[in-house]
């Protein structure tokens, strides 16, 4: 076995990097200070492209063993308007507590060492994003909770005002409700997320038969940016590019960039070459997400988004 690749962060990007590095003939040391399993604020949706990625990492069967929900349709709701489309291939719903644990366990079983120590330095940074330095009153926050009740086979997005909320089934009959909203809007409701859901009549109707089974998790302030100018270290996942959650591509991008980083580090490729690969994969989703984010910011999402066919919107926000 060759040199050991050190990885800061044991989430999806870090675990994928470890697996790819090991496949490339190197050892892997993952430094993750958090205990697993853990919950994270996340849409918990996996687009169909996740299957070949996990299969190459030897993690597809563990993923299926976790009993993810099948997602066959896409529902978009814009105030009083809405539309539904069938996905060309089914997606999946699985909680972050289950996914993060199974992928790190797979890396450990493949030979990766896992340390609880904080990373002083690493070949690969996969330790998530840093909080934004946005002025108070203009910051964005994400939130999430699990509900129990009648399941659905759709990933649903509700846009209302300066907020959006995604709803989709995960394992064990649970439904994930995850959203993002501005600080000013959240402040009107005292950051009471249950009250916020009622501001969209369609969303209120959707969650009416559901019972919340977990407390609300929140995170923020959020900052949407990419780090392609840093050629000193391989960045992966949110540490490289944090894309709007409503695209549903965050987990796919994390695994993909993590695997690319692990392979590049094992081969000793220049960081600039690795970044060029990632830029090609992520440029289009980031650009499209930026357009929709600005429409949301100015209260235009309910006008702009319905003009884009659902399948086209889904396709445009997938990493290449």
C-alpha positions as CSV (number, residue, x, y, z in Angstrom):
1,X,0.0,0.0,0.0
2,X,1.2,3.5,-0.8
3,X,1.2,6.6,1.3
4,X,-1.7,7.5,3.6
5,X,-4.1,10.1,2.5
6,X,-5.4,12.2,5.4
7,X,-9.0,13.5,5.2
8,X,-10.6,16.1,7.4
9,X,-14.3,15.2,7.8
10,X,-16.1,11.8,7.8
11,X,-19.3,12.8,6.1
12,X,-20.3,11.7,2.6
13,X,-17.5,13.5,0.8
14,X,-14.9,12.4,3.3
15,X,-15.9,8.8,3.4
16,X,-16.1,8.7,-0.4
17,X,-12.6,10.2,-0.6
18,X,-11.3,7.5,1.7
19,X,-12.8,4.7,-0.3
20,X,-11.5,6.1,-3.6
21,X,-8.0,6.6,-2.1
22,X,-7.9,3.0,-0.9
23,X,-9.0,1.8,-4.3
24,X,-6.2,3.9,-5.7
25,X,-3.7,1.9,-3.7
26,X,-3.2,4.3,-0.7
27,X,-4.1,4.2,2.9
28,X,-6.7,6.6,4.3
29,X,-7.0,8.4,7.7
30,X,-10.4,10.0,8.3
31,X,-10.4,12.7,11.0
32,X,-14.0,13.2,12.3
33,X,-14.7,14.7,15.7
34,X,-18.5,14.0,15.7
35,X,-20.1,10.7,16.8
36,X,-22.1,8.7,14.3
37,X,-24.9,8.2,13.7
38,X,-25.9,11.9,13.6
39,X,-28.7,14.0,12.2
40,X,-27.9,16.8,9.8
41,X,-30.0,19.5,8.2
42,X,-30.4,18.1,4.7
43,X,-33.0,17.4,2.1
44,X,-32.1,13.7,2.3
45,X,-32.9,13.1,-1.4
46,X,-30.6,11.1,-3.7
47,X,-31.0,11.5,-7.5
48,X,-30.7,8.4,-9.7
49,X,-27.1,9.2,-10.5
50,X,-26.1,8.1,-7.0
51,X,-26.3,4.4,-7.9
52,X,-23.2,4.1,-10.2
53,X,-21.2,6.3,-7.9
54,X,-21.9,4.2,-4.8
55,X,-21.5,1.0,-6.8
56,X,-17.9,2.0,-7.8
57,X,-17.2,2.6,-4.1
58,X,-18.6,-0.7,-3.1
59,X,-21.3,1.0,-1.1
60,X,-24.4,0.4,-3.2
61,X,-25.6,-2.8,-1.4
62,X,-25.2,-1.2,2.1
63,X,-27.2,1.7,0.8
64,X,-30.0,-0.7,-0.3
65,X,-29.8,-2.6,3.0
66,X,-30.7,0.7,4.7
67,X,-34.2,0.5,3.1
68,X,-34.3,3.9,1.4
69,X,-37.6,5.1,0.1
70,X,-38.2,5.1,-3.6
71,X,-38.9,8.6,-5.2
72,X,-40.7,8.4,-8.5
73,X,-42.2,11.8,-9.0
74,X,-41.3,15.5,-8.7
75,X,-43.9,18.0,-7.4
76,X,-43.3,21.7,-7.6
77,X,-45.7,24.2,-5.9
78,X,-45.5,28.0,-6.4
79,X,-48.1,29.7,-4.3
80,X,-51.4,28.8,-5.9
81,X,-49.8,27.1,-8.9
82,X,-48.3,23.6,-9.0
83,X,-47.1,20.9,-11.4
84,X,-46.0,17.3,-11.2
85,X,-43.7,15.2,-13.4
86,X,-42.5,11.6,-13.3
87,X,-38.8,11.1,-12.9
88,X,-37.2,9.3,-15.8
89,X,-35.5,7.1,-13.2
90,X,-36.5,6.7,-9.6
91,X,-34.6,8.6,-6.9
92,X,-34.2,7.7,-3.3
93,X,-34.8,9.1,0.2
94,X,-32.5,8.2,3.1
95,X,-31.8,10.1,6.3
96,X,-28.3,11.6,6.8
97,X,-28.0,9.6,10.1
98,X,-28.3,6.4,8.2
99,X,-26.3,7.4,5.1
100,X,-23.3,9.0,6.8
101,X,-23.0,6.1,9.2
102,X,-23.2,3.4,6.4
103,X,-20.7,5.2,4.2
104,X,-18.1,5.7,7.0
105,X,-18.6,2.1,8.1
106,X,-17.9,1.0,4.5
107,X,-14.7,3.1,4.4
108,X,-13.6,1.6,7.8
109,X,-14.3,-1.9,6.5
110,X,-12.2,-1.2,3.4
111,X,-9.3,-0.3,5.6
112,X,-9.6,3.4,6.4
113,X,-8.5,4.5,9.9
114,X,-11.0,6.8,11.7
115,X,-9.8,9.3,14.3
116,X,-11.8,11.5,16.6
117,X,-9.0,14.1,16.7
118,X,-9.5,17.4,15.0
119,X,-7.5,17.7,11.8
120,X,-4.5,20.1,12.1
121,X,-3.7,19.5,8.4
122,X,-5.0,17.2,5.7
123,X,-4.6,16.3,2.1
124,X,-8.4,16.5,1.6
125,X,-10.8,19.0,3.2
126,X,-14.3,17.5,3.4
127,X,-15.3,19.1,6.7
128,X,-18.3,21.1,5.4
129,X,-18.9,24.8,4.9
130,X,-18.1,27.8,7.2
131,X,-20.8,30.1,8.4
132,X,-21.5,33.2,6.3
133,X,-20.4,36.7,7.4
134,X,-23.7,38.2,6.2
135,X,-25.1,41.1,8.0
136,X,-27.8,40.4,10.6
137,X,-31.3,40.6,9.3
138,X,-30.3,39.3,5.8
139,X,-29.0,35.9,6.8
140,X,-30.3,32.6,5.5
141,X,-31.1,29.6,7.8
142,X,-31.9,25.9,7.0
143,X,-34.2,23.7,9.1
144,X,-35.4,20.2,9.2
145,X,-37.5,17.7,11.1
146,X,-38.8,14.1,10.5
147,X,-42.6,13.5,10.4
148,X,-44.6,10.3,10.5
149,X,-47.8,9.7,8.5
150,X,-49.1,8.8,5.0
151,X,-46.0,8.4,2.7
152,X,-45.7,9.6,-0.8
153,X,-43.4,8.6,-3.7
154,X,-42.6,12.3,-4.7
155,X,-40.0,14.8,-3.8
156,X,-42.0,18.0,-3.3
157,X,-40.8,21.6,-3.3
158,X,-42.9,24.4,-2.0
159,X,-41.9,28.0,-2.8
160,X,-43.6,30.8,-0.9
161,X,-42.4,34.3,-0.3
162,X,-38.7,34.2,0.5
163,X,-38.7,30.6,1.6
164,X,-38.9,27.1,0.2
165,X,-39.5,23.7,1.8
166,X,-38.8,20.3,0.5
167,X,-40.8,17.2,1.5
168,X,-39.9,13.5,0.7
169,X,-40.1,10.1,2.3
170,X,-37.0,8.5,3.9
171,X,-36.6,5.1,5.6
172,X,-38.8,3.5,8.2
173,X,-42.0,5.3,7.1
174,X,-40.7,8.7,8.0
175,X,-41.0,11.9,5.9
176,X,-38.3,14.5,5.9
177,X,-39.4,18.2,5.9
178,X,-36.5,20.5,5.2
179,X,-36.4,24.1,4.2
180,X,-34.6,27.4,3.9
181,X,-35.8,30.9,4.8
182,X,-34.5,34.4,5.4
183,X,-33.8,35.7,8.9
184,X,-36.4,38.5,8.5
185,X,-39.2,36.1,7.6
186,X,-38.2,33.6,10.4
187,X,-38.1,36.4,12.9
188,X,-41.7,37.2,12.3
189,X,-42.6,33.8,13.7
190,X,-40.0,33.7,16.4
191,X,-38.1,31.0,14.4
192,X,-41.1,28.7,15.1
193,X,-40.8,26.4,12.1
194,X,-44.2,24.8,12.7
195,X,-45.8,28.2,12.2
196,X,-43.8,28.9,9.1
197,X,-45.1,25.8,7.4
198,X,-48.6,27.2,7.7
199,X,-47.8,30.2,5.6
200,X,-48.1,28.1,2.5
201,X,-51.7,26.8,2.2
202,X,-50.5,23.9,0.0
203,X,-47.7,22.9,2.4
204,X,-50.0,23.3,5.4
205,X,-52.4,20.8,3.7
206,X,-49.5,18.5,2.9
207,X,-48.3,18.2,6.5
208,X,-51.8,18.2,8.1
209,X,-52.0,14.4,8.3
210,X,-48.4,14.1,9.5
211,X,-47.1,14.1,13.1
212,X,-43.7,15.5,13.8
213,X,-41.5,12.8,15.4
214,X,-38.2,14.8,16.0
215,X,-37.3,18.2,17.2
216,X,-36.4,20.9,14.6
217,X,-32.8,21.1,13.6
218,X,-31.5,24.4,12.2
219,X,-28.2,25.6,10.7
220,X,-26.8,28.8,9.4
221,X,-26.1,31.4,8.4
222,X,-25.8,29.8,5.0
223,X,-23.4,31.0,2.3
224,X,-23.6,29.8,-1.3
225,X,-20.1,29.9,-2.8
226,X,-17.4,27.8,-4.5
227,X,-13.7,27.5,-3.6
228,X,-11.9,27.0,-6.9
229,X,-9.1,29.4,-6.3
230,X,-7.5,27.4,-3.5
231,X,-4.9,25.1,-5.2
232,X,-3.1,24.2,-2.0
233,X,-5.5,21.4,-0.9
234,X,-8.2,19.1,-2.4
235,X,-11.6,20.4,-1.2
236,X,-14.7,18.2,-1.6
237,X,-18.4,18.4,-0.7
238,X,-19.6,21.6,0.9
239,X,-16.0,22.6,1.6
240,X,-15.6,23.0,-2.2
241,X,-19.1,24.1,-3.4
242,X,-22.2,24.7,-1.4
243,X,-25.2,24.7,-3.8
244,X,-28.8,25.5,-2.9
245,X,-30.6,22.6,-1.2
246,X,-33.6,23.0,-3.5
247,X,-31.6,21.5,-6.4
248,X,-31.5,18.1,-4.6
249,X,-27.9,17.6,-5.8
250,X,-26.0,18.3,-2.6
251,X,-25.5,14.6,-1.6
252,X,-24.7,13.6,-5.2
253,X,-22.1,16.4,-5.5
254,X,-20.6,15.4,-2.1
255,X,-20.0,11.8,-3.1
256,X,-18.9,12.7,-6.6
257,X,-16.3,15.3,-5.5
258,X,-15.2,13.2,-2.6
259,X,-14.5,10.3,-4.9
260,X,-12.7,12.5,-7.4
261,X,-10.6,14.0,-4.6
262,X,-9.6,10.6,-3.2
263,X,-8.5,9.4,-6.6
264,X,-6.6,12.6,-7.4
265,X,-4.8,12.5,-4.1
266,X,-3.9,8.9,-4.5
267,X,-2.4,9.6,-8.0
268,X,-0.8,12.8,-6.9
269,X,-2.6,14.8,-9.5
270,X,-2.1,18.6,-9.3
271,X,-4.9,20.2,-7.3
272,X,-5.6,22.5,-10.2
273,X,-6.4,19.5,-12.5
274,X,-8.8,18.2,-9.9
275,X,-10.5,21.5,-9.6
276,X,-10.9,21.7,-13.3
277,X,-12.8,18.4,-13.2
278,X,-15.0,19.6,-10.4
279,X,-15.7,22.9,-12.1
280,X,-17.0,21.0,-15.2
281,X,-19.2,18.9,-13.0
282,X,-20.7,21.7,-10.8
283,X,-20.7,24.8,-13.0
284,X,-24.2,24.3,-14.5
285,X,-26.0,23.4,-11.3
286,X,-24.5,26.3,-9.4
287,X,-25.4,28.8,-12.2
288,X,-29.0,27.6,-12.4
289,X,-29.4,27.5,-8.7
290,X,-28.1,31.1,-8.5
291,X,-30.7,32.3,-10.9
292,X,-33.5,30.6,-8.9
293,X,-32.0,31.8,-5.6
294,X,-32.1,35.4,-6.8
295,X,-35.7,34.9,-8.0
296,X,-36.5,33.7,-4.5
297,X,-34.7,36.5,-2.9
298,X,-36.7,39.1,-4.8
299,X,-40.0,37.2,-4.4
300,X,-40.1,36.2,-8.1
301,X,-39.8,32.4,-7.7
302,X,-43.5,31.9,-8.0
303,X,-43.4,33.8,-11.4
304,X,-40.1,32.5,-12.8
305,X,-39.9,28.8,-11.8
306,X,-43.3,27.8,-13.4
307,X,-41.9,28.8,-16.8
308,X,-39.3,26.0,-16.6
309,X,-40.6,22.5,-17.3
310,X,-40.1,20.3,-14.3
311,X,-37.9,17.7,-16.0
312,X,-35.7,20.4,-17.5
313,X,-35.3,22.0,-14.1
314,X,-34.3,18.6,-12.6
315,X,-31.9,17.9,-15.4
316,X,-30.2,21.3,-15.3
317,X,-29.4,21.0,-11.6
318,X,-27.6,17.6,-11.8
319,X,-23.8,17.5,-11.5
320,X,-22.3,16.3,-14.8
